[in-house]
């Protein structure tokens, strides 16, 4: 169990250590800055919060910037800090979404804006409840992997909300630094709260395809994609990164991985979902045979 403590808000002062990593926003500004300390790590989200992570990865303390809403702080912890801590502790955590399609998990990995959440919401509205949005946790289970359900919410841009969800779908308190809406699972948005066996992983393309295109990915290419979509706290921790690489290599060699691209228009989604269902079912029958 990870211990999360919220302390009094304070302005962000200078940090003497030299940052070892930075994550950037699309406009080039720093979204997060990573520092090592004698006691662990500090991850700074400029103008939002500082998170101090203990070296043993069991506790984290957060000091928000004054006036930053608690909802924004909790969102940062749940979607950024917690996945990195799990990864540091040896768990497989990936930037991806997943749905329960006919009793097993179908996962979607891709860069921001590639449609992970849109696909998850579309499936959930069509009778295939979602399991995870953005933070995809996998656990080895005999010869397969289990997808572990994450927080029962989905984050969508306004155009996806308008195209996919009823207007009375419950919505969480807004996160002030993003224009995305966070929708809560319920009768309008179906959610699966039980681990499901992983059936297939799809790596999402850039949307330039004129039709639905699905292509098998060999283990070496799958490994490269999995590394790209991993949560990693310390890229200079060679033993930790090596162990993470080994876990991903086993996943790449045992999971059915495919590239998936399709036209990015809402009118094509029924065709896309049908193609994914058929393909994932064929994968399952092939593996069973």
WOZI-V35690 format. One line per field, one symbol per residue. psi: psi as a letter, one per 30 degrees, with the letter a starting at -180 (. if undefined). A space follows every 50 residues. Layout:
BEGIN
psi = ???
END
This chain:
BEGIN
psi = kkkjkklkklljlkkflkkflkkllfgflkekkkkklfgclkjkjkgdlk kjkkefgflkkkjlkkfkkeeeeeeeeefeeeeeeeefggljkljllllj jhglkkkkkllkffgeeeeeeeeefggjkleljejjkkkkjcgakkkkka kilkkkleeeeefekkfgkkklkkjfgkfkkjkkkaffjkkkgkkkkkek kkjkaggfkflkkkkkkleeeeeeeeeegkjkejffieeeeeeeeeeeee eeffkjkkkkllkikfffeeeeeeeeeeeeeeeeeeee.
END
